[in-house]
């Protein structure tokens, strides 16, 4: 079984970097099963195709804009994932949809795709997560652990 947790986002745009911050935290904590690989996708999703093809499960962690209160964690599964990026916050989110479409065209799609998204509070120039999003980071990491354990 092959599982990749892909953290994406822009670290210099505040809460937009929550996916990468989550992968960094999980890497520092350790303790994930051997079949789970952590990948920092940053904003270059086109450069990581070989990391995400032919997987059993791809778990994407990212900031996802919506109307929920800041810090809300949402989960999208399968066909729900592309529609979760209808309110794009950055160009890398086009890249995620393109990456998934390209893998499908090649016949190398992950068998299952899950998006764990976080409603950002601030997406502006700055290296720090907002206090709200930083506060839910442990819960987000726990949800990633629970998702890969299923």
Contact map, one row per residue, 1 for C-alpha under 8 A:
111000000000000000000000000000000010000000000000000000110000000000000000000000000000000000000000000000000000000000000000000000000000000000000000000000
111100000000000000000000000000000011100000000000000000111000000000000000000000000000000000000000000000000000000000000000000000000000000000000000000000
111110000000000000000000000000000011100000000000000000111110000000000000000000000000000000000000000000000000000000000000000000000000000000000000000100
011111000000000000000000000000000001111000000000001100101110000000000000000000000000000000000000000000000000000000000000000000000000000000000000000000
001111100000000000000010000000000001111000000000000000000111100000000000000000000000000000000000000000000000000000000000000000000000000000000001000000
000111110000000000100010000000000000011110000000000000000111100000000000000000000000000000000000000000000000000000000000000000000000000000000000000000
000011111000000001111110000000000000011111000000000000000001110000000000000000000000000000000000000000000000000000000000000000000000000000000000000000
000001111100000011110000000000000000000111101000000000000001110000000000000000000000000000010000000000000000000000000000000000000000000000000000000000
000000111110000111110000000000000000000011100000000000000000011000000000000000000000000000010000000000000000000000000000000000000000000000000000000000
000000011111110110010000000000000000000001100000000000000000000000000000000000000000000000000000000000000000000000000000000000000000000000000000000000
000000001111111111011000000000000000000001000000000000000000000000000000000000000000000000000000000000000000000000000000000001100000000000000000000000
000000000111110010000000000000000000000000000000000000000000000000000000000000000000000000000000000000000000000000000000000111110000000000000000000000
000000000111111110000000000000000000000000000000000000000000000000000000000000000000000000000000000000000000000000000000001111100000000000000000000000
000000000111111111000000000000000000000000000000000000000000000000000000000000000000000000000000000000000000000000000000011111111100000000000000000000
000000000010111111000000000000000000000000000000000000000000001000000000000000000000000000000000000000000000000000000001111000011100100000000000000000
000000001110111111100000000000000000000000000000000000000000011000000000000000000000000010000000000000000000000000000001011000000000000000000000000000
000000011111111111111000000000000000000001000000000000000000011000000000000000000000000000000000000000000000000000000000000000001000000000000000000000
000000111010011111111100000000000000000000000000000000000000111000000000000000000000000000000000000000000000000000000100000000001000100010000000000000
000001111000000111111110000000000000000000000000000000000001111000000000000000000000000000000000000000000000000000000000000000000000000000000000000000
000000111110000011111111000000000000000111000000000000000000110000000000000000000000000000000000000000000000000000000000000000000000000000000000000000
000000100010000011111111100000000000000000000000000000000000000000000000000000000000000000000000000000000000000000000000000000000000000000000000000000
000000100000000001111111110000000000000000000000000000000000100000000000000000000000000000000000000000000000000000000000000000000000000010011000000000
000011100000000000111111111000000000011100000000000000000000000000000000000000000000000000000000000000000000000000000000000000000000000000000000000000
000000000000000000011111111100000000000100000000000000000000000000000000000000000000000000000000000000000000000000000000000000000000000000000000000000
000000000000000000001111111110000000000000000000000000000000000000000000000000000000000000000000000000000000000000000000000000000000000000001000000000
000000000000000000000111111111000000000000000000000000000000000000000000000000000000000000000000000000000000000000000000000000000000000000001000000000
000000000000000000000011111111000000010000000000000000000000000000000000000000000000000000000000000000000000000000000000000000000000000000000000000000
000000000000000000000001111111000000000000000000000000000000000000000000000000000000000000000000000000000000000000000000000000000000000000000000000000
000000000000000000000000111111100000000000000000000000000000000000000000000000000000000000000000000000000000000000000000000000000000000000000000000000
000000000000000000000000011111110000000000000000000000000000000000000000000000000000000000000000000000000000000000000000000000000000000000000000000000
000000000000000000000000000011111000000000000000000000000000000000000000000000000000000000000000000000000000000000000000000000000000000000000000000000
000000000000000000000000000001111101000000000000000000000000000000000000000000000000000000000000000000000000000000000000000000000000000000000000100000
000000000000000000000000000000111111000000000000000000000000000000000000000000000000000000000000000000000000000000000000000000000000000000000000000000
000000000000000000000000000000011111100000000000000000000000000000000000000000000000000000000000000000000000000000000000000000000000000000000000000000
111000000000000000000000000000001111100000000000000000000000000000000000000000000000000000000000000000000000000000000000000000000000000000000000000000
011110000000000000000000000000011111110000000000000000000000000000000000000000000000000000000000000000000000000000000000000000000000000000000000000100
011110000000000000000000000000000111111000000000000000000000000000000000000000000000000000000000000000000000000000000000000000000000000000000000000000
000111100000000000000010001000000001111100000000000000000000000000000000000000000000000000000000000000000000000000000000000000000000000000000000000000
000111100000000000000010000000000000111110000000001000000000000000000000000000000000000000000000000000000000000000000000000000000000000000000000000000
000001110000000000010011000000000000011111000000000000000000000000000000000000000000000000000000000000000000000000000000000000000000000000000000000000
000001111000000000010000000000000000001111111001000000000000000000000000000000000000000000000000000000000000000000000000000000000000000000000000000000
000000111110000010010000000000000000000111111000000000000000000000000000000000000000000000000000000000000000000000000000000000000000000000000000000000
000000011100000000000000000000000000000011111000000000000000000000000000000000000000000000110000000000000000000000000000000000000000000000000000000000
000000000000000000000000000000000000000011111111000000000000000000000000000000000000000000010010000000000000000000000000000000000000000000000000000000
000000010000000000000000000000000000000011111111100000000000000000000000000000000000000000010011001000000000000000000000000000000000000000000000000000
000000000000000000000000000000000000000000011111100000000000000000000000000000000000000000000010001000000000000000000000000000000000000000000000000000
000000000000000000000000000000000000000000011111100000000000000000000000000000000000000000000000000000000000000000000000000000000000000000000000000000
000000000000000000000000000000000000000010011111111100000000000000000000000000000000000000000000000000000000000000000000000000000000000000000000000000
000000000000000000000000000000000000000000001111111110000000000000000000000000000000000000000000001000100000000000000000000000000000000000000000000000
000000000000000000000000000000000000000000000001111110000000000000000000000000000000000000000000000000000000000000000000000000000000000000000000000000
000100000000000000000000000000000000001000000001111110000000000000000000000000000000000000000000000000000000000000000000000000000000000000000000000000
000100000000000000000000000000000000000000000001111111100100000000000000000000000000000000000000000000000000010000000000000000000000000000000000000000
000000000000000000000000000000000000000000000000111111100000000000000000000000000000000000000000000000100001110000000000000000000000000000000000000000
000000000000000000000000000000000000000000000000000111110000000000000000000000000000000000000000000000000001111000000000000000000000000000000000000000
111100000000000000000000000000000000000000000000000111111100000000000000000000000000000000000000000000000000111100000000000000000000000000000000000000
111000000000000000000000000000000000000000000000000001111100000000000000000000000000000000000000000000000000011100000000000000000000000000000000000000
011100000000000000000000000000000000000000000000000000111110000000000000000000000000000000000000000000000000011111000000000000000000000000000000000000
001111000000000000000000000000000000000000000000000100111111000000000000000000000000000000000000000000000000010111000000000000000000000000000000000000
001111000000000000000000000000000000000000000000000000001111100000000000000000000000000000000000000000000000000011110000000000000000000000000001000100
000011110000000000100000000000000000000000000000000000000111110000000000000000000000000000000000000000000000000011110000000000000000000000000000000000
000011110000000001110100000000000000000000000000000000000011111000000000000000000000000000000000000000000000000000111000000000000000000000000000000000
000000111000000111110000000000000000000000000000000000000001111100000000000000000000000000000000000000000000000000111100000000000000000000000000000000
000000001000001111100000000000000000000000000000000000000000111110000000000000000000000000000000000000000000000000001111000000000000000000000000000000
000000000000000000000000000000000000000000000000000000000000011111000000000000000001101110000000000000000000000000001111000000000000000000000000000000
000000000000000000000000000000000000000000000000000000000000001111100000000000000000101110000000000000000000000000000111000000000000000000000000000000
000000000000000000000000000000000000000000000000000000000000000111110000000000000000001000000000000000000000000000000010000000000000000000000000000000
000000000000000000000000000000000000000000000000000000000000000011111000000000000000000000000000000000000000000000000000000000000000000000000000000000
000000000000000000000000000000000000000000000000000000000000000001111101000000000000000000000000000000000000000000000010000000000000000000000000000000
000000000000000000000000000000000000000000000000000000000000000000111111000000000000000000000000000000000000000000000010000000000000000000000000000000
000000000000000000000000000000000000000000000000000000000000000000011111000000000000000000000000000000000000000000000111100000000001100000000000000000
000000000000000000000000000000000000000000000000000000000000000000001111100000000000000000000000000000000000000000000111100000000001100100000000000000
000000000000000000000000000000000000000000000000000000000000000000011111110000000000000000000000000000000000000000000110000000000000000000000000000000
000000000000000000000000000000000000000000000000000000000000000000000011111000000000000000000000000000000000000000011110000000000000000000010000000000
000000000000000000000000000000000000000000000000000000000000000000000001111100000000000000000000000000000000000000111110000000000000000000000000000000
000000000000000000000000000000000000000000000000000000000000000000000000111110000000000000000000000000000000000001111000000000000000000000000000000000
000000000000000000000000000000000000000000000000000000000000000000000000011111011001000000000000000000000000000001111000000000000000000000000000000000
000000000000000000000000000000000000000000000000000000000000000000000000001111111000000000000000000000000000000111100000000000000000000000000000000000
000000000000000000000000000000000000000000000000000000000000000000000000000111111000000000000000000000000000000111000000000000000000000000000000000000
000000000000000000000000000000000000000000000000000000000000000000000000000011111110000000000000000000000000000000000000000000000000000000000000000000
000000000000000000000000000000000000000000000000000000000000000000000000000111111111000000000000000000000000000000000000000000000000000000000000000000
000000000000000000000000000000000000000000000000000000000000000000000000000111111111100000000000000000000000000011100000000000000000000000000000000000
000000000000000000000000000000000000000000000000000000000000000000000000000000111111110000000000100000000000000000000000000000000000000000000000000000
000000000000000000000000000000000000000000000000000000000000000000000000000000111111110000000000000000000000000000000000000000000000000000000000000000
000000000000000000000000000000000000000000000000000000000000000100000000000100011111111000000000000000000000000000000000000000000000000000000000000000
000000000000000000000000000000000000000000000000000000000000000110000000000000001111111100001100000000000000000000000000000000000000000000000000000000
000000000000000000000000000000000000000000000000000000000000000000000000000000000111111100000000000000000000000000000000000000000000000000000000000000
000000000000000000000000000000000000000000000000000000000000000111000000000000000001111110000000000000000000000000000000000000000000000000000000000000
000000000000000000000000000000000000000000000000000000000000000110000000000000000000111111101100000000000000000000000000000000000000000000000000000000
000000000000000100000000000000000000000000000000000000000000000110000000000000000000001111101000000000000000000000000000000000000000000000000000000000
000000000000000000000000000000000000000000000000000000000000000000000000000000000000000111111100000000000000000000000000000000000000000000000000000000
000000000000000000000000000000000000000000100000000000000000000000000000000000000000000111111110000000000000000000000000000000000000000000000000000000
000000011000000000000000000000000000000000111000000000000000000000000000000000000000000001111111000000000000000000000000000000000000000000000000000000
000000000000000000000000000000000000000000000000000000000000000000000000000000000000100111111111100000000000000000000000000000000000000000000000000000
000000000000000000000000000000000000000000000000000000000000000000000000000000000000100101111111110000000000000000000000000000000000000000000000000000
000000000000000000000000000000000000000000011100000000000000000000000000000000000000000000111111111000000000000000000000000000000000000000000000000000
000000000000000000000000000000000000000000001000000000000000000000000000000000000000000000011111111100000000000000000000000000000000000000000000000000
000000000000000000000000000000000000000000000000000000000000000000000000000000000100000000001111111110000000000000000000000000000000000000000000000000
000000000000000000000000000000000000000000000000000000000000000000000000000000000000000000000111111111000000000000000000000000000000000000000000000000
000000000000000000000000000000000000000000001100100000000000000000000000000000000000000000000011111111100000000000000000000000000000000000000000000000
000000000000000000000000000000000000000000000000000000000000000000000000000000000000000000000001111111110000100000000000000000000000000000000000000000
000000000000000000000000000000000000000000000000000000000000000000000000000000000000000000000000111111111000000000000000000000000000000000000000000000
000000000000000000000000000000000000000000000000000000000000000000000000000000000000000000000000011111111100000000000000000000000000000000000000000000
000000000000000000000000000000000000000000000000100010000000000000000000000000000000000000000000001111111111100000000000000000000000000000000000000000
000000000000000000000000000000000000000000000000000000000000000000000000000000000000000000000000000111111111100000000000000000000000000000000000000000
000000000000000000000000000000000000000000000000000000000000000000000000000000000000000000000000000011111111000000000000000000000000000000000000000000
000000000000000000000000000000000000000000000000000000000000000000000000000000000000000000000000000001111111100000000000000000000000000000000000000000
000000000000000000000000000000000000000000000000000000000000000000000000000000000000000000000000000000111111100000000000000000000000000000000000000000
000000000000000000000000000000000000000000000000000011000000000000000000000000000000000000000000000000111111110000000000000000000000000000000000000000
000000000000000000000000000000000000000000000000000011100000000000000000000000000000000000000000000100110111111000000000000000000000000000000000000000
000000000000000000000000000000000000000000000000000111111100000000000000000000000000000000000000000000000001111110000000000000000000000000000000000000
000000000000000000000000000000000000000000000000000001111000000000000000000000000000000000000000000000000000111110000000000000000000000000000000000000
000000000000000000000000000000000000000000000000000000111100000000000000000011000000000000000000000000000000011111000000000000000000000000000000000000
000000000000000000000000000000000000000000000000000000001111000000000000000011001000000000000000000000000000011111100000000000000000000000000000000000
000000000000000000000000000000000000000000000000000000001111000000000000001111001000000000000000000000000000000111110000000000000000000000000000000000
000000000000000000000000000000000000000000000000000000000011110000000000011110001000000000000000000000000000000011111000000000000000000000000000000000
000000000000000000000000000000000000000000000000000000000011110000000000111100000000000000000000000000000000000001111100000000000000000000010001000000
000000000000000000000000000000000000000000000000000000000000111100000000111100000000000000000000000000000000000000111110000000000000000000000000000000
000000000000000001000000000000000000000000000000000000000000011110000111110000000000000000000000000000000000000000011111000000000000100000000000000000
000000000000000000000000000000000000000000000000000000000000001111011111110000000000000000000000000000000000000000001111100000000000000000000000000000
000000000000001100000000000000000000000000000000000000000000001110000110000000000000000000000000000000000000000000000111111000000000100000000000000000
000000000000001000000000000000000000000000000000000000000000000000000110000000000000000000000000000000000000000000000011111000000101100000000000000000
000000000000011100000000000000000000000000000000000000000000000000000000000000000000000000000000000000000000000000000001111100000100000000000000000000
000000000000111100000000000000000000000000000000000000000000000000000000000000000000000000000000000000000000000000000001111110000000000000000000000000
000000000001110000000000000000000000000000000000000000000000000000000000000000000000000000000000000000000000000000000000011111000000000000000000000000
000000000001110000000000000000000000000000000000000000000000000000000000000000000000000000000000000000000000000000000000001111100000000000000000000000
000000000011110000000000000000000000000000000000000000000000000000000000000000000000000000000000000000000000000000000000000111110000000000000000000000
000000000011110000000000000000000000000000000000000000000000000000000000000000000000000000000000000000000000000000000000000011111000000000000000000000
000000000001011000000000000000000000000000000000000000000000000000000000000000000000000000000000000000000000000000000000000001111100000000000000000000
000000000000011011000000000000000000000000000000000000000000000000000000000000000000000000000000000000000000000000000000000000111111110000000000000000
000000000000011000000000000000000000000000000000000000000000000000000000000000000000000000000000000000000000000000000000110000011111110000000000000000
000000000000000000000000000000000000000000000000000000000000000000000000000000000000000000000000000000000000000000000000000000001111111000000000000000
000000000000000000000000000000000000000000000000000000000000000000000110000000000000000000000000000000000000000000000000100000001111111100000000000000
000000000000001001000000000000000000000000000000000000000000000000000110000000000000000000000000000000000000000000000101100000001111111110000000000000
000000000000000000000000000000000000000000000000000000000000000000000000000000000000000000000000000000000000000000000000000000001111111110000000000000
000000000000000000000000000000000000000000000000000000000000000000000000000000000000000000000000000000000000000000000000000000000011111111000000000000
000000000000000000000000000000000000000000000000000000000000000000000010000000000000000000000000000000000000000000000000000000000001111111110000000000
000000000000000001000100000000000000000000000000000000000000000000000000000000000000000000000000000000000000000000000000000000000000111111111000000000
000000000000000000000000000000000000000000000000000000000000000000000000000000000000000000000000000000000000000000000000000000000000001111111100000000
000000000000000000000000000000000000000000000000000000000000000000000000000000000000000000000000000000000000000000000000000000000000000111111110000000
000000000000000000000100000000000000000000000000000000000000000000000000100000000000000000000000000000000000000000010000000000000000000111111111000000
000000000000000000000100110000000000000000000000000000000000000000000000000000000000000000000000000000000000000000000000000000000000000011111111100000
000000000000000000000000000000000000000000000000000000000000000000000000000000000000000000000000000000000000000000000000000000000000000001111111110000
000000000000000000000000000000000000000000000000000000000000000000000000000000000000000000000000000000000000000000000000000000000000000000111111111000
000010000000000000000000000000000000000000000000000000000010000000000000000000000000000000000000000000000000000000010000000000000000000000011111111100
000000000000000000000000000000010000000000000000000000000000000000000000000000000000000000000000000000000000000000000000000000000000000000001111111110
000000000000000000000000000000000000000000000000000000000000000000000000000000000000000000000000000000000000000000000000000000000000000000000111111111
000000000000000000000000000000000000000000000000000000000000000000000000000000000000000000000000000000000000000000000000000000000000000000000011111111
001000000000000000000000000000000001000000000000000000000010000000000000000000000000000000000000000000000000000000000000000000000000000000000001111111
000000000000000000000000000000000000000000000000000000000000000000000000000000000000000000000000000000000000000000000000000000000000000000000000111111
000000000000000000000000000000000000000000000000000000000000000000000000000000000000000000000000000000000000000000000000000000000000000000000000011111
